[in-house]
Amino acid sequence: MVYNVPKGSELPSNTANKKQLRKVFLDCDVDDNSILTKEEIKKAFDRFGSLFPGFRAWRALKRADKNKDGCISLDELDNLIDYAYKRGYFNVG
């Protein structure tokens, strides 16, 4: 279940939640190449319960894709997880 966090409120500081996010993102890497495409990120946000997973994937790529190659590598995965976590996608399951 996903909780949308109002601006200014405190997020739970829990490493376990970020580990869960990491697991879902990596589970959505359907070709197991350790690179997440927009479609794979969209699939993850759909699993998180996002109302607009395509939009959320697009925004996540804009924020987390530091080398601007259109995908998220393992080096950028923490940026993606932070983006999702700050948007209220935690307590996955």
mmCIF file as gemmi writes it, N, C-alpha and C atoms, coordinates in Angstrom:
data_model
loop_
_atom_site.group_PDB
_atom_site.id
_atom_site.type_symbol
_atom_site.label_atom_id
_atom_site.label_alt_id
_atom_site.label_comp_id
_atom_site.label_asym_id
_atom_site.label_entity_id
_atom_site.label_seq_id
_atom_site.pdbx_PDB_ins_code
_atom_site.Cartn_x
_atom_site.Cartn_y
_atom_site.Cartn_z
_atom_site.occupancy
_atom_site.B_iso_or_equiv
_atom_site.pdbx_formal_charge
_atom_site.auth_seq_id
_atom_site.auth_asym_id
_atom_site.pdbx_PDB_model_num
ATOM 1 N N . MET Axp A 1 ? 0.84 -1.172 0 1 0 ? 1 A 1
ATOM 2 C CA . MET Axp A 1 ? 0 0 0 1 0 ? 1 A 1
ATOM 3 C C . MET Axp A 1 ? 0.886 1.236 0 1 0 ? 1 A 1
ATOM 4 N N . VAL Axp A 2 ? 0.431 2.265 -0.664 1 0 ? 2 A 1
ATOM 5 C CA . VAL Axp A 2 ? 1.193 3.499 -0.784 1 0 ? 2 A 1
ATOM 6 C C . VAL Axp A 2 ? 0.492 4.594 -0.005 1 0 ? 2 A 1
ATOM 7 N N . TYR Axp A 3 ? 1.29 5.386 0.647 1 0 ? 3 A 1
ATOM 8 C CA . TYR Axp A 3 ? 0.767 6.524 1.378 1 0 ? 3 A 1
ATOM 9 C C . TYR Axp A 3 ? 1.319 7.784 0.75 1 0 ? 3 A 1
ATOM 10 N N . ASN Axp A 4 ? 0.45 8.684 0.351 1 0 ? 4 A 1
ATOM 11 C CA . ASN Axp A 4 ? 0.926 9.964 -0.159 1 0 ? 4 A 1
ATOM 12 C C . ASN Axp A 4 ? 1.155 10.874 1.024 1 0 ? 4 A 1
ATOM 13 N N . VAL Axp A 5 ? 2.325 11.449 1.063 1 0 ? 5 A 1
ATOM 14 C CA . VAL Axp A 5 ? 2.735 12.256 2.198 1 0 ? 5 A 1
ATOM 15 C C . VAL Axp A 5 ? 2.543 13.724 1.866 1 0 ? 5 A 1
ATOM 16 N N . PRO Axp A 6 ? 1.77 14.459 2.676 1 0 ? 6 A 1
ATOM 17 C CA . PRO Axp A 6 ? 1.605 15.888 2.435 1 0 ? 6 A 1
ATOM 18 C C . PRO Axp A 6 ? 2.936 16.61 2.569 1 0 ? 6 A 1
ATOM 19 N N . LYS Axp A 7 ? 3.097 17.687 1.808 1 0 ? 7 A 1
ATOM 20 C CA . LYS Axp A 7 ? 4.329 18.474 1.887 1 0 ? 7 A 1
ATOM 21 C C . LYS Axp A 7 ? 4.554 18.942 3.311 1 0 ? 7 A 1
ATOM 22 N N . GLY Axp A 8 ? 5.811 18.903 3.71 1 0 ? 8 A 1
ATOM 23 C CA . GLY Axp A 8 ? 6.172 19.393 5.03 1 0 ? 8 A 1
ATOM 24 C C . GLY Axp A 8 ? 6.058 18.362 6.129 1 0 ? 8 A 1
ATOM 25 N N . SER Axp A 9 ? 5.47 17.211 5.839 1 0 ? 9 A 1
ATOM 26 C CA . SER Axp A 9 ? 5.35 16.202 6.888 1 0 ? 9 A 1
ATOM 27 C C . SER Axp A 9 ? 6.603 15.333 6.904 1 0 ? 9 A 1
ATOM 28 N N . GLU Axp A 10 ? 6.82 14.68 8.002 1 0 ? 10 A 1
ATOM 29 C CA . GLU Axp A 10 ? 8.013 13.853 8.186 1 0 ? 10 A 1
ATOM 30 C C . GLU Axp A 10 ? 7.802 12.468 7.587 1 0 ? 10 A 1
ATOM 31 N N . LEU Axp A 11 ? 8.796 11.995 6.879 1 0 ? 11 A 1
ATOM 32 C CA . LEU Axp A 11 ? 8.78 10.625 6.371 1 0 ? 11 A 1
ATOM 33 C C . LEU Axp A 11 ? 9.376 9.7 7.418 1 0 ? 11 A 1
ATOM 34 N N . PRO Axp A 12 ? 8.871 8.494 7.52 1 0 ? 12 A 1
ATOM 35 C CA . PRO Axp A 12 ? 9.5 7.558 8.439 1 0 ? 12 A 1
ATOM 36 C C . PRO Axp A 12 ? 10.912 7.245 7.963 1 0 ? 12 A 1
ATOM 37 N N . SER Axp A 13 ? 11.855 7.332 8.866 1 0 ? 13 A 1
ATOM 38 C CA . SER Axp A 13 ? 13.244 7.053 8.508 1 0 ? 13 A 1
ATOM 39 C C . SER Axp A 13 ? 13.504 5.576 8.745 1 0 ? 13 A 1
ATOM 40 N N . ASN Axp A 14 ? 13.289 4.789 7.73 1 0 ? 14 A 1
ATOM 41 C CA . ASN Axp A 14 ? 13.37 3.352 7.887 1 0 ? 14 A 1
ATOM 42 C C . ASN Axp A 14 ? 14.081 2.738 6.687 1 0 ? 14 A 1
ATOM 43 N N . THR Axp A 15 ? 15.246 2.198 6.934 1 0 ? 15 A 1
ATOM 44 C CA . THR Axp A 15 ? 16.023 1.582 5.858 1 0 ? 15 A 1
ATOM 45 C C . THR Axp A 15 ? 15.3 0.38 5.269 1 0 ? 15 A 1
ATOM 46 N N . ALA Axp A 16 ? 14.508 -0.305 6.064 1 0 ? 16 A 1
ATOM 47 C CA . ALA Axp A 16 ? 13.778 -1.476 5.573 1 0 ? 16 A 1
ATOM 48 C C . ALA Axp A 16 ? 12.82 -1.082 4.453 1 0 ? 16 A 1
ATOM 49 N N . ASN Axp A 17 ? 12.187 0.086 4.564 1 0 ? 17 A 1
ATOM 50 C CA . ASN Axp A 17 ? 11.282 0.542 3.508 1 0 ? 17 A 1
ATOM 51 C C . ASN Axp A 17 ? 12.03 0.763 2.199 1 0 ? 17 A 1
ATOM 52 N N . LYS Axp A 18 ? 13.215 1.361 2.277 1 0 ? 18 A 1
ATOM 53 C CA . LYS Axp A 18 ? 14.003 1.595 1.065 1 0 ? 18 A 1
ATOM 54 C C . LYS Axp A 18 ? 14.494 0.273 0.477 1 0 ? 18 A 1
ATOM 55 N N . LYS Axp A 19 ? 14.774 -0.698 1.332 1 0 ? 19 A 1
ATOM 56 C CA . LYS Axp A 19 ? 15.17 -2.02 0.833 1 0 ? 19 A 1
ATOM 57 C C . LYS Axp A 19 ? 14.011 -2.673 0.085 1 0 ? 19 A 1
ATOM 58 N N . GLN Axp A 20 ? 12.784 -2.473 0.585 1 0 ? 20 A 1
ATOM 59 C CA . GLN Axp A 20 ? 11.61 -3.008 -0.097 1 0 ? 20 A 1
ATOM 60 C C . GLN Axp A 20 ? 11.434 -2.342 -1.461 1 0 ? 20 A 1
ATOM 61 N N . LEU Axp A 21 ? 11.626 -1.031 -1.508 1 0 ? 21 A 1
ATOM 62 C CA . LEU Axp A 21 ? 11.535 -0.321 -2.781 1 0 ? 21 A 1
ATOM 63 C C . LEU Axp A 21 ? 12.576 -0.853 -3.76 1 0 ? 21 A 1
ATOM 64 N N . ARG Axp A 22 ? 13.806 -1.023 -3.282 1 0 ? 22 A 1
ATOM 65 C CA . ARG Axp A 22 ? 14.887 -1.553 -4.123 1 0 ? 22 A 1
ATOM 66 C C . ARG Axp A 22 ? 14.491 -2.919 -4.694 1 0 ? 22 A 1
ATOM 67 N N . LYS Axp A 23 ? 13.938 -3.779 -3.843 1 0 ? 23 A 1
ATOM 68 C CA . LYS Axp A 23 ? 13.551 -5.12 -4.281 1 0 ? 23 A 1
ATOM 69 C C . LYS Axp A 23 ? 12.492 -5.054 -5.385 1 0 ? 23 A 1
ATOM 70 N N . VAL Axp A 24 ? 11.487 -4.199 -5.21 1 0 ? 24 A 1
ATOM 71 C CA . VAL Axp A 24 ? 10.439 -4.091 -6.228 1 0 ? 24 A 1
ATOM 72 C C . VAL Axp A 24 ? 11.018 -3.578 -7.545 1 0 ? 24 A 1
ATOM 73 N N . PHE Axp A 25 ? 11.85 -2.538 -7.473 1 0 ? 25 A 1
ATOM 74 C CA . PHE Axp A 25 ? 12.452 -2.02 -8.707 1 0 ? 25 A 1
ATOM 75 C C . PHE Axp A 25 ? 13.279 -3.1 -9.404 1 0 ? 25 A 1
ATOM 76 N N . LEU Axp A 26 ? 14.092 -3.816 -8.641 1 0 ? 26 A 1
ATOM 77 C CA . LEU Axp A 26 ? 14.929 -4.855 -9.253 1 0 ? 26 A 1
ATOM 78 C C . LEU Axp A 26 ? 14.094 -6.028 -9.764 1 0 ? 26 A 1
ATOM 79 N N . ASP Axp A 27 ? 12.986 -6.34 -9.083 1 0 ? 27 A 1
ATOM 80 C CA . ASP Axp A 27 ? 12.086 -7.394 -9.562 1 0 ? 27 A 1
ATOM 81 C C . ASP Axp A 27 ? 11.446 -7.016 -10.901 1 0 ? 27 A 1
ATOM 82 N N . CYS Axp A 28 ? 11.287 -5.725 -11.141 1 0 ? 28 A 1
ATOM 83 C CA . CYS Axp A 28 ? 10.672 -5.263 -12.389 1 0 ? 28 A 1
ATOM 84 C C . CYS Axp A 28 ? 11.665 -5.194 -13.544 1 0 ? 28 A 1
ATOM 85 N N . ASP Axp A 29 ? 12.925 -5.477 -13.279 1 0 ? 29 A 1
ATOM 86 C CA . ASP Axp A 29 ? 13.944 -5.548 -14.336 1 0 ? 29 A 1
ATOM 87 C C . ASP Axp A 29 ? 13.766 -6.886 -15.047 1 0 ? 29 A 1
ATOM 88 N N . VAL Axp A 30 ? 12.826 -6.926 -15.99 1 0 ? 30 A 1
ATOM 89 C CA . VAL Axp A 30 ? 12.402 -8.197 -16.582 1 0 ? 30 A 1
ATOM 90 C C . VAL Axp A 30 ? 13.492 -8.888 -17.39 1 0 ? 30 A 1
ATOM 91 N N . ASP Axp A 31 ? 14.424 -8.128 -17.965 1 0 ? 31 A 1
ATOM 92 C CA . ASP Axp A 31 ? 15.481 -8.762 -18.751 1 0 ? 31 A 1
ATOM 93 C C . ASP Axp A 31 ? 16.764 -8.984 -17.955 1 0 ? 31 A 1
ATOM 94 N N . ASP Axp A 32 ? 16.733 -8.69 -16.675 1 0 ? 32 A 1
ATOM 95 C CA . ASP Axp A 32 ? 17.864 -8.928 -15.757 1 0 ? 32 A 1
ATOM 96 C C . ASP Axp A 32 ? 19.193 -8.369 -16.265 1 0 ? 32 A 1
ATOM 97 N N . ASN Axp A 33 ? 19.143 -7.163 -16.834 1 0 ? 33 A 1
ATOM 98 C CA . ASN Axp A 33 ? 20.38 -6.541 -17.302 1 0 ? 33 A 1
ATOM 99 C C . ASN Axp A 33 ? 20.883 -5.452 -16.353 1 0 ? 33 A 1
ATOM 100 N N . SER Axp A 34 ? 20.242 -5.329 -15.196 1 0 ? 34 A 1
ATOM 101 C CA . SER Axp A 34 ? 20.606 -4.336 -14.172 1 0 ? 34 A 1
ATOM 102 C C . SER Axp A 34 ? 20.434 -2.904 -14.656 1 0 ? 34 A 1
ATOM 103 N N . ILE Axp A 35 ? 19.587 -2.726 -15.652 1 0 ? 35 A 1
ATOM 104 C CA . ILE Axp A 35 ? 19.239 -1.395 -16.151 1 0 ? 35 A 1
ATOM 105 C C . ILE Axp A 35 ? 17.721 -1.326 -16.239 1 0 ? 35 A 1
ATOM 106 N N . LEU Axp A 36 ? 17.147 -0.29 -15.632 1 0 ? 36 A 1
ATOM 107 C CA . LEU Axp A 36 ? 15.697 -0.135 -15.638 1 0 ? 36 A 1
ATOM 108 C C . LEU Axp A 36 ? 15.28 0.831 -16.74 1 0 ? 36 A 1
ATOM 109 N N . THR Axp A 37 ? 14.419 0.356 -17.628 1 0 ? 37 A 1
ATOM 110 C CA . THR Axp A 37 ? 13.867 1.207 -18.678 1 0 ? 37 A 1
ATOM 111 C C . THR Axp A 37 ? 12.643 1.936 -18.13 1 0 ? 37 A 1
ATOM 112 N N . LYS Axp A 38 ? 12.124 2.866 -18.909 1 0 ? 38 A 1
ATOM 113 C CA . LYS Axp A 38 ? 10.922 3.586 -18.484 1 0 ? 38 A 1
ATOM 114 C C . LYS Axp A 38 ? 9.766 2.609 -18.268 1 0 ? 38 A 1
ATOM 115 N N . GLU Axp A 39 ? 9.63 1.623 -19.136 1 0 ? 39 A 1
ATOM 116 C CA . GLU Axp A 39 ? 8.54 0.643 -18.999 1 0 ? 39 A 1
ATOM 117 C C . GLU Axp A 39 ? 8.689 -0.184 -17.723 1 0 ? 39 A 1
ATOM 118 N N . GLU Axp A 40 ? 9.906 -0.548 -17.383 1 0 ? 40 A 1
ATOM 119 C CA . GLU Axp A 40 ? 10.134 -1.321 -16.155 1 0 ? 40 A 1
ATOM 120 C C . GLU Axp A 40 ? 9.866 -0.463 -14.915 1 0 ? 40 A 1
ATOM 121 N N . ILE Axp A 41 ? 10.239 0.807 -14.982 1 0 ? 41 A 1
ATOM 122 C CA . ILE Axp A 41 ? 9.962 1.724 -13.87 1 0 ? 41 A 1
ATOM 123 C C . ILE Axp A 41 ? 8.458 1.942 -13.749 1 0 ? 41 A 1
ATOM 124 N N . LYS Axp A 42 ? 7.788 2.059 -14.884 1 0 ? 42 A 1
ATOM 125 C CA . LYS Axp A 42 ? 6.329 2.202 -14.892 1 0 ? 42 A 1
ATOM 126 C C . LYS Axp A 42 ? 5.674 0.994 -14.228 1 0 ? 42 A 1
ATOM 127 N N . LYS Axp A 43 ? 6.176 -0.183 -14.548 1 0 ? 43 A 1
ATOM 128 C CA . LYS Axp A 43 ? 5.645 -1.415 -13.947 1 0 ? 43 A 1
ATOM 129 C C . LYS Axp A 43 ? 5.806 -1.38 -12.426 1 0 ? 43 A 1
ATOM 130 N N . ALA Axp A 44 ? 6.957 -0.887 -11.956 1 0 ? 44 A 1
ATOM 131 C CA . ALA Axp A 44 ? 7.194 -0.797 -10.508 1 0 ? 44 A 1
ATOM 132 C C . ALA Axp A 44 ? 6.209 0.171 -9.862 1 0 ? 44 A 1
ATOM 133 N N . PHE Axp A 45 ? 6.022 1.35 -10.462 1 0 ? 45 A 1
ATOM 134 C CA . PHE Axp A 45 ? 5.086 2.315 -9.884 1 0 ? 45 A 1
ATOM 135 C C . PHE Axp A 45 ? 3.653 1.794 -9.931 1 0 ? 45 A 1
ATOM 136 N N . ASP Axp A 46 ? 3.336 0.992 -10.927 1 0 ? 46 A 1
ATOM 137 C CA . ASP Axp A 46 ? 2.029 0.344 -10.967 1 0 ? 46 A 1
ATOM 138 C C . ASP Axp A 46 ? 1.886 -0.609 -9.785 1 0 ? 46 A 1
ATOM 139 N N . ARG Axp A 47 ? 2.936 -1.36 -9.496 1 0 ? 47 A 1
ATOM 140 C CA . ARG Axp A 47 ? 2.91 -2.277 -8.344 1 0 ? 47 A 1
ATOM 141 C C . ARG Axp A 47 ? 2.807 -1.51 -7.029 1 0 ? 47 A 1
ATOM 142 N N . PHE Axp A 48 ? 3.364 -0.291 -6.998 1 0 ? 48 A 1
ATOM 143 C CA . PHE Axp A 48 ? 3.266 0.532 -5.789 1 0 ? 48 A 1
ATOM 144 C C . PHE Axp A 48 ? 1.869 1.106 -5.603 1 0 ? 48 A 1
ATOM 145 N N . GLY Axp A 49 ? 1.041 1.037 -6.648 1 0 ? 49 A 1
ATOM 146 C CA . GLY Axp A 49 ? -0.314 1.556 -6.547 1 0 ? 49 A 1
ATOM 147 C C . GLY Axp A 49 ? -0.473 2.979 -7.047 1 0 ? 49 A 1
ATOM 148 N N . SER Axp A 50 ? 0.479 3.462 -7.821 1 0 ? 50 A 1
ATOM 149 C CA . SER Axp A 50 ? 0.394 4.815 -8.367 1 0 ? 50 A 1
ATOM 150 C C . SER Axp A 50 ? -0.826 4.941 -9.271 1 0 ? 50 A 1
ATOM 151 N N . LEU Axp A 51 ? -1.519 6.064 -9.173 1 0 ? 51 A 1
ATOM 152 C CA . LEU Axp A 51 ? -2.669 6.306 -10.038 1 0 ? 51 A 1
ATOM 153 C C . LEU Axp A 51 ? -2.238 6.579 -11.478 1 0 ? 51 A 1
ATOM 154 N N . PHE Axp A 52 ? -1.046 7.133 -11.645 1 0 ? 52 A 1
ATOM 155 C CA . PHE Axp A 52 ? -0.52 7.465 -12.968 1 0 ? 52 A 1
ATOM 156 C C . PHE Axp A 52 ? 0.911 6.948 -13.096 1 0 ? 52 A 1
ATOM 157 N N . PRO Axp A 53 ? 1.083 5.634 -13.219 1 0 ? 53 A 1
ATOM 158 C CA . PRO Axp A 53 ? 2.434 5.066 -13.229 1 0 ? 53 A 1
ATOM 159 C C . PRO Axp A 53 ? 3.298 5.545 -14.396 1 0 ? 53 A 1
ATOM 160 N N . GLY Axp A 54 ? 2.7 5.818 -15.543 1 0 ? 54 A 1
ATOM 161 C CA . GLY Axp A 54 ? 3.467 6.319 -16.679 1 0 ? 54 A 1
ATOM 162 C C . GLY Axp A 54 ? 4.044 7.697 -16.399 1 0 ? 54 A 1
ATOM 163 N N . PHE Axp A 55 ? 3.223 8.567 -15.839 1 0 ? 55 A 1
ATOM 164 C CA . PHE Axp A 55 ? 3.69 9.906 -15.469 1 0 ? 55 A 1
ATOM 165 C C . PHE Axp A 55 ? 4.76 9.814 -14.39 1 0 ? 55 A 1
ATOM 166 N N . ARG Axp A 56 ? 4.517 8.973 -13.399 1 0 ? 56 A 1
ATOM 167 C CA . ARG Axp A 56 ? 5.471 8.848 -12.292 1 0 ? 56 A 1
ATOM 168 C C . ARG Axp A 56 ? 6.809 8.306 -12.801 1 0 ? 56 A 1
ATOM 169 N N . ALA Axp A 57 ? 6.775 7.363 -13.742 1 0 ? 57 A 1
ATOM 170 C CA . ALA Axp A 57 ? 8.015 6.824 -14.321 1 0 ? 57 A 1
ATOM 171 C C . ALA Axp A 57 ? 8.762 7.912 -15.086 1 0 ? 57 A 1
ATOM 172 N N . TRP Axp A 58 ? 8.029 8.722 -15.841 1 0 ? 58 A 1
ATOM 173 C CA . TRP Axp A 58 ? 8.642 9.819 -16.594 1 0 ? 58 A 1
ATOM 174 C C . TRP Axp A 58 ? 9.316 10.81 -15.648 1 0 ? 58 A 1
ATOM 175 N N . ARG Axp A 59 ? 8.606 11.193 -14.578 1 0 ? 59 A 1
ATOM 176 C CA . ARG Axp A 59 ? 9.174 12.136 -13.604 1 0 ? 59 A 1
ATOM 177 C C . ARG Axp A 59 ? 10.379 11.52 -12.892 1 0 ? 59 A 1
ATOM 178 N N . ALA Axp A 60 ? 10.292 10.257 -12.559 1 0 ? 60 A 1
ATOM 179 C CA . ALA Axp A 60 ? 11.399 9.576 -11.88 1 0 ? 60 A 1
ATOM 180 C C . ALA Axp A 60 ? 12.645 9.577 -12.759 1 0 ? 60 A 1
ATOM 181 N N . LEU Axp A 61 ? 12.455 9.325 -14.041 1 0 ? 61 A 1
ATOM 182 C CA . LEU Axp A 61 ? 13.599 9.354 -14.958 1 0 ? 61 A 1
ATOM 183 C C . LEU Axp A 61 ? 14.21 10.749 -15.026 1 0 ? 61 A 1
ATOM 184 N N . LYS Axp A 62 ? 13.37 11.773 -15.059 1 0 ? 62 A 1
ATOM 185 C CA . LYS Axp A 62 ? 13.873 13.153 -15.1 1 0 ? 62 A 1
ATOM 186 C C . LYS Axp A 62 ? 14.715 13.466 -13.866 1 0 ? 62 A 1
ATOM 187 N N . ARG Axp A 63 ? 14.324 12.921 -12.715 1 0 ? 63 A 1
ATOM 188 C CA . ARG Axp A 63 ? 15.024 13.214 -11.462 1 0 ? 63 A 1
ATOM 189 C C . ARG Axp A 63 ? 16.228 12.309 -11.217 1 0 ? 63 A 1
ATOM 190 N N . ALA Axp A 64 ? 16.114 11.043 -11.564 1 0 ? 64 A 1
ATOM 191 C CA . ALA Axp A 64 ? 17.127 10.067 -11.141 1 0 ? 64 A 1
ATOM 192 C C . ALA Axp A 64 ? 18.162 9.732 -12.216 1 0 ? 64 A 1
ATOM 193 N N . ASP Axp A 65 ? 17.833 9.976 -13.465 1 0 ? 65 A 1
ATOM 194 C CA . ASP Axp A 65 ? 18.735 9.609 -14.566 1 0 ? 65 A 1
ATOM 195 C C . ASP Axp A 65 ? 19.806 10.685 -14.742 1 0 ? 65 A 1
ATOM 196 N N . LYS Axp A 66 ? 20.878 10.564 -14 1 0 ? 66 A 1
ATOM 197 C CA . LYS Axp A 66 ? 21.917 11.602 -13.969 1 0 ? 66 A 1
ATOM 198 C C . LYS Axp A 66 ? 22.696 11.713 -15.274 1 0 ? 66 A 1
ATOM 199 N N . ASN Axp A 67 ? 22.913 10.598 -15.977 1 0 ? 67 A 1
ATOM 200 C CA . ASN Axp A 67 ? 23.68 10.672 -17.228 1 0 ? 67 A 1
ATOM 201 C C . ASN Axp A 67 ? 22.787 10.867 -18.455 1 0 ? 67 A 1
ATOM 202 N N . LYS Axp A 68 ? 21.484 10.987 -18.239 1 0 ? 68 A 1
ATOM 203 C CA . LYS Axp A 68 ? 20.502 11.304 -19.288 1 0 ? 68 A 1
ATOM 204 C C . LYS Axp A 68 ? 20.507 10.316 -20.459 1 0 ? 68 A 1
ATOM 205 N N . ASP Axp A 69 ? 20.684 9.02 -20.135 1 0 ? 69 A 1
ATOM 206 C CA . ASP Axp A 69 ? 20.647 8.006 -21.191 1 0 ? 69 A 1
ATOM 207 C C . ASP Axp A 69 ? 19.264 7.373 -21.347 1 0 ? 69 A 1
ATOM 208 N N . GLY Axp A 70 ? 18.296 7.821 -20.554 1 0 ? 70 A 1
ATOM 209 C CA . GLY Axp A 70 ? 16.931 7.319 -20.685 1 0 ? 70 A 1
ATOM 210 C C . GLY Axp A 70 ? 16.631 6.071 -19.888 1 0 ? 70 A 1
ATOM 211 N N . CYS Axp A 71 ? 17.565 5.608 -19.07 1 0 ? 71 A 1
ATOM 212 C CA . CYS Axp A 71 ? 17.354 4.448 -18.195 1 0 ? 71 A 1
ATOM 213 C C . CYS Axp A 71 ? 18.056 4.677 -16.868 1 0 ? 71 A 1
ATOM 214 N N . ILE Axp A 72 ? 17.757 3.797 -15.944 1 0 ? 72 A 1
ATOM 215 C CA . ILE Axp A 72 ? 18.359 3.87 -14.612 1 0 ? 72 A 1
ATOM 216 C C . ILE Axp A 72 ? 19.303 2.684 -14.446 1 0 ? 72 A 1
ATOM 217 N N . SER Axp A 73 ? 20.581 2.994 -14.269 1 0 ? 73 A 1
ATOM 218 C CA . SER Axp A 73 ? 21.582 1.95 -14.023 1 0 ? 73 A 1
ATOM 219 C C . SER Axp A 73 ? 21.688 1.714 -12.517 1 0 ? 73 A 1
ATOM 220 N N . LEU Axp A 74 ? 22.46 0.72 -12.138 1 0 ? 74 A 1
ATOM 221 C CA . LEU Axp A 74 ? 22.646 0.448 -10.707 1 0 ? 74 A 1
ATOM 222 C C . LEU Axp A 74 ? 23.264 1.641 -9.983 1 0 ? 74 A 1
ATOM 223 N N . ASP Axp A 75 ? 24.105 2.408 -10.688 1 0 ? 75 A 1
ATOM 224 C CA . ASP Axp A 75 ? 24.709 3.599 -10.088 1 0 ? 75 A 1
ATOM 225 C C . ASP Axp A 75 ? 23.669 4.666 -9.762 1 0 ? 75 A 1
ATOM 226 N N . GLU Axp A 76 ? 22.56 4.665 -10.491 1 0 ? 76 A 1
ATOM 227 C CA . GLU Axp A 76 ? 21.515 5.672 -10.31 1 0 ? 76 A 1
ATOM 228 C C . GLU Axp A 76 ? 20.331 5.151 -9.504 1 0 ? 76 A 1
ATOM 229 N N . LEU Axp A 77 ? 20.353 3.883 -9.145 1 0 ? 77 A 1
ATOM 230 C CA . LEU Axp A 77 ? 19.211 3.266 -8.475 1 0 ? 77 A 1
ATOM 231 C C . LEU Axp A 77 ? 18.873 3.946 -7.153 1 0 ? 77 A 1
ATOM 232 N N . ASP Axp A 78 ? 19.878 4.338 -6.391 1 0 ? 78 A 1
ATOM 233 C CA . ASP Axp A 78 ? 19.603 5.021 -5.123 1 0 ? 78 A 1
ATOM 234 C C . ASP Axp A 78 ? 18.856 6.334 -5.347 1 0 ? 78 A 1
ATOM 235 N N . ASN Axp A 79 ? 19.165 7.033 -6.444 1 0 ? 79 A 1
ATOM 236 C CA . ASN Axp A 79 ? 18.434 8.263 -6.775 1 0 ? 79 A 1
ATOM 237 C C . ASN Axp A 79 ? 16.961 7.958 -7.037 1 0 ? 79 A 1
ATOM 238 N N . LEU Axp A 80 ? 16.703 6.869 -7.748 1 0 ? 80 A 1
ATOM 239 C CA . LEU Axp A 80 ? 15.332 6.456 -8.047 1 0 ? 80 A 1
ATOM 240 C C . LEU Axp A 80 ? 14.592 6.076 -6.769 1 0 ? 80 A 1
ATOM 241 N N . ILE Axp A 81 ? 15.248 5.335 -5.903 1 0 ? 81 A 1
ATOM 242 C CA . ILE Axp A 81 ? 14.639 4.924 -4.638 1 0 ? 81 A 1
ATOM 243 C C . ILE Axp A 81 ? 14.329 6.146 -3.781 1 0 ? 81 A 1
ATOM 244 N N . ASP Axp A 82 ? 15.267 7.088 -3.705 1 0 ? 82 A 1
ATOM 245 C CA . ASP Axp A 82 ? 15.028 8.319 -2.942 1 0 ? 82 A 1
ATOM 246 C C . ASP Axp A 82 ? 13.849 9.094 -3.507 1 0 ? 82 A 1
ATOM 247 N N . TYR Axp A 83 ? 13.761 9.168 -4.832 1 0 ? 83 A 1
ATOM 248 C CA . TYR Axp A 83 ? 12.642 9.859 -5.473 1 0 ? 83 A 1
ATOM 249 C C . TYR Axp A 83 ? 11.311 9.211 -5.067 1 0 ? 83 A 1
ATOM 250 N N . ALA Axp A 84 ? 11.236 7.895 -5.194 1 0 ? 84 A 1
ATOM 251 C CA . ALA Axp A 84 ? 10 7.181 -4.856 1 0 ? 84 A 1
ATOM 252 C C . ALA Axp A 84 ? 9.663 7.343 -3.377 1 0 ? 84 A 1
ATOM 253 N N . TYR Axp A 85 ? 10.656 7.235 -2.534 1 0 ? 85 A 1
ATOM 254 C CA . TYR Axp A 85 ? 10.447 7.333 -1.09 1 0 ? 85 A 1
ATOM 255 C C . TYR Axp A 85 ? 9.937 8.72 -0.706 1 0 ? 85 A 1
ATOM 256 N N . LYS Axp A 86 ? 10.534 9.754 -1.281 1 0 ? 86 A 1
ATOM 257 C CA . LYS Axp A 86 ? 10.123 11.124 -0.967 1 0 ? 86 A 1
ATOM 258 C C . LYS Axp A 86 ? 8.726 11.435 -1.482 1 0 ? 86 A 1
ATOM 259 N N . ARG Axp A 87 ? 8.261 10.677 -2.474 1 0 ? 87 A 1
ATOM 260 C CA . ARG Axp A 87 ? 6.911 10.875 -3.003 1 0 ? 87 A 1
ATOM 261 C C . ARG Axp A 87 ? 5.875 10.054 -2.242 1 0 ? 87 A 1
ATOM 262 N N . GLY Axp A 88 ? 6.308 9.366 -1.203 1 0 ? 88 A 1
ATOM 263 C CA . GLY Axp A 88 ? 5.356 8.64 -0.368 1 0 ? 88 A 1
ATOM 264 C C . GLY Axp A 88 ? 5.197 7.177 -0.696 1 0 ? 88 A 1
ATOM 265 N N . TYR Axp A 89 ? 6.058 6.654 -1.544 1 0 ? 89 A 1
ATOM 266 C CA . TYR Axp A 89 ? 5.995 5.232 -1.866 1 0 ? 89 A 1
ATOM 267 C C . TYR Axp A 89 ? 6.897 4.476 -0.906 1 0 ? 89 A 1
ATOM 268 N N . PHE Axp A 90 ? 6.307 4.067 0.197 1 0 ? 90 A 1
ATOM 269 C CA . PHE Axp A 90 ? 7.014 3.261 1.185 1 0 ? 90 A 1
ATOM 270 C C . PHE Axp A 90 ? 5.995 2.35 1.834 1 0 ? 90 A 1
ATOM 271 N N . ASN Axp A 91 ? 6.457 1.495 2.708 1 0 ? 91 A 1
ATOM 272 C CA . ASN Axp A 91 ? 5.564 0.502 3.314 1 0 ? 91 A 1
ATOM 273 C C . ASN Axp A 91 ? 4.92 -0.349 2.221 1 0 ? 91 A 1
ATOM 274 N N . VAL Axp A 92 ? 5.749 -0.799 1.298 1 0 ? 92 A 1
ATOM 275 C CA . VAL Axp A 92 ? 5.296 -1.594 0.16 1 0 ? 92 A 1
ATOM 276 C C . VAL Axp A 92 ? 5 -3.006 0.629 1 0 ? 92 A 1
ATOM 277 N N . GLY Axp A 93 ? 3.902 -3.545 0.147 1 0 ? 93 A 1
ATOM 278 C CA . GLY Axp A 93 ? 3.662 -4.931 0.476 1 0 ? 93 A 1
ATOM 279 C C . GLY Axp A 93 ? 2.268 -5.293 0.729 1 0 ? 93 A 1
